[in-house]
Amino acid sequence: MTARPTMATRVGPPTAGGRWSIVPLAESDATIRGHALGETLLERYGIVTRGSVQAEGVLGGFALAYKVLSGFEQQGRARRGYFIEKLGAAQFGTAGSVDRLRTFAPQDEAQERSRPVLALAATDPANPFGAALPWPQGEGHRPGRKAGALVAVVDGALAVYLERGGRTALTFTADEAALADAAGALSQLVRSRGVEKLTVEKIDGVFALGTPFGDALVAAGFVANPRGLRMRS
């Protein structure tokens, strides 16, 4: 009889299993990396300040960003100036960003104007608080640039901060009109499916119902339930 050949049996784990593909190497040229950094900062923030660079945790810090952006200025790709008060003299922006800032210059008080209102993620680069600007002083819990948290900014000032899911809200204004604007912006954020739902249980450490901001939320479409004030998309 002739013995039937047998297949070799693997006795250990494979050393090169799975699929492999070639990926591009990280850019090794420091000049190219620096230019990419400068373009990213200008595109993300519009006006780049020391605070915004520090918030990004850039390797090399503001010194590197300053060197790159100064080069952009010499090439006509950026402008340097004191565009926003109290954020330091070393500010850089594109021509378009600087021109747009000028449209927000203070107007005569007698002239009617609408107040810009934003509701967005606390971690969004468009939120200057906790990065280019410090968080406003308040009592109790401090806000932070945390995933899932939201801010409502009215006329450039922080009006409301919401923890993830909206359970706890902190207000930074007593202006009823500003609170109403903030509530409306948060309501619109839910309606447009920016977030699935919000349930506000406490405002400034007390039960949400009956507070000034709680009343503003009800007027904006939030519904009272045993836990607090709720809205779904």
GIKA-V874657 format. One record per pair of residues at least 4 apart in sequence whose C-alpha atoms are under 6 Angstrom apart, sorted by the first residue. I is the first residue (numbers start at 0). J is the second residue. D is the distance in whole Angstrom. If there is no record, write none. Layout:
i j d
I J D
I J D
This chain:
i j d
39 43 6
40 44 6
41 45 5
45 92 6
45 96 5
46 91 6
46 92 4
47 90 6
47 91 5
48 90 5
49 61 6
50 130 5
50 131 4
51 130 5
51 131 5
52 61 6
54 130 5
59 63 5
61 65 6
65 69 6
71 76 5
71 77 5
72 76 6
72 77 5
72 78 5
77 92 5
77 93 5
78 91 5
78 92 5
78 93 6
79 90 6
79 91 5
80 90 6
81 88 5
114 154 5
115 154 5
116 152 6
116 153 5
117 151 6
117 152 5
118 150 6
118 151 4
118 184 6
118 185 6
119 149 6
119 150 6
120 148 6
120 149 4
121 144 5
121 148 5
121 149 5
121 150 6
122 144 5
127 131 5
127 132 6
128 132 5
128 133 5
128 134 5
129 133 5
129 134 5
147 163 4
148 161 6
148 162 5
148 163 4
149 160 6
149 161 5
150 159 6
150 160 5
151 158 6
151 159 5
151 181 5
152 156 5
152 157 5
152 158 5
158 170 6
158 171 5
158 172 6
159 169 6
159 170 4
160 168 6
160 169 5
161 165 5
161 167 6
161 168 4
162 167 5
164 197 6
165 197 5
165 198 5
165 199 5
166 198 6
166 199 4
166 200 5
167 201 5
167 202 6
168 202 5
169 202 6
169 203 5
178 212 6
179 215 5
182 215 6
182 216 5
183 219 5
187 191 6
188 193 5
189 193 6
189 194 5
189 232 5
190 232 5
192 232 6
195 232 5
196 230 6
196 231 4
197 229 6
197 230 5
198 228 6
198 229 4
199 227 6
199 228 5
200 207 5
200 226 6
200 227 4
201 205 5
201 206 5
201 207 5
202 207 5
207 213 5
207 227 6
208 213 5
209 213 6
216 221 5
217 221 5
221 228 6
221 229 5
221 230 5
222 228 5
222 229 5
223 227 6
223 228 5
